Amino acid sequence: MDPVELLEHDHRLVEQLFRNYGPALAARGRQLEAAEKAAPAAPARPHPAAPDRPPLLTVAAPFVSVFDRARDRQQGRPAT
């Protein structure tokens, strides 16, 4: 194979991969963006007694998050 044929072949393979996996990669990127936006409202550490199902989880998480971060600042822990 000459270099031009090799490049054309590689180009076709890359196009095929993006056609097959591109939508999944885009969806994963949106999931990661959503997780980054939600991180400040999530509790900083596990709370075994906290509710683990909506709607109580949705209501409790922001309050627990504020409590965790305030306690971290008071104790001189690094920000999470």
C-alpha angles and dihedrals in degrees: 000000000000119000094258093053090047092052092047090050092049091047091054091049092051091048090051092050092050091046090053101037104022096093091049091050091049091050091050090051090053090050091052092049091051091049091051091051092048096047097086090056095047122095113263095226138017119283108196094191094049119106114268101196133061138287094032092041090054092050098042101043099073092049093048089048092055091047092049094049093046090050091048091053092047092051093044095244120155117265116264 
